[in-house]
């Protein structure tokens, strides 16, 4: 048990900052990311899967992604992320453009939540964590070609989801 905690603490020392950044991007709130980091530590310390996993960093990242999307599902209606919005870097600093970017990011994250777990993980790793296809393939146990194909299919599905969300708005509402 001590060895597991030691390995877990070492993993969080090495990758904790990137996990926190990932959780902040996915929840759009630093305060929630801090709570989810604690939950991640507890989850991993009690997980047999973590102990048996070959790539523990990939296992922990997947657990962090799942925790963030579980939180998003649970608190979607209750949480107002506009006050704590993750600020996207831009040349246009107007309040209106910040609101629009925050809403677009929120819409994208909600659409990501509708993907299956593998597709969601690949999109998060590729476009939010900006990892290479080779690195993603290594983490999920697929070939680079398979990861590219899965990523392409996931992007097509995301476009369908976002497109269907916009079709539901009538011209009178705009």
C-alpha positions, 0 to 999 in steps of 0.5 A: 500500500505504501508503494502505491501511495509513493508511486502516486505521489511521484506521478502527481509531482511529475504530471500534477500540473498538467492534470490540473490544467486539463481539469481546469480546461474541461470544467472551466473553473479552477476551484472545481479543478482543485476539488477534482484533483483531490478526488483523482488522488483518492480514486487512484489510491483506491483503484486496483486498475491503477495498480495493474495498469502498464501506463499509469500516467495514461490511466490517471489522465483518463480518470481525470477526464472522466471525473471532469465530464462526470462533474459537468454532467452532474452540475451542468444546470446548476453551475454558472461558469461565466464568473470563473470562465477559463480565459482564452487568449485573444487579441480582442479583449472586449467583454462581448468577445469573451462571452462569445468565446466562453459560450462557444467553449461551453457548447464544445465541451457539452458536445464532447460529453455526448461522445463515447468515452474513447472518442472523447478521450482522443479529442481531449488528448489531441486538441485540448492537451495537444498531444501527437497521434503517436503519443495518444496511440501509445496511451490507449494501445492502438496504432497511430493509423487507428487513432487518426481514424478514430479522431476523424470520426469523432470530429465528424460526430462533434460537427453533427452534434453541434450542427443539430444543436443549431438546427433546433433554434428557430429563425424567430429566436435569432 
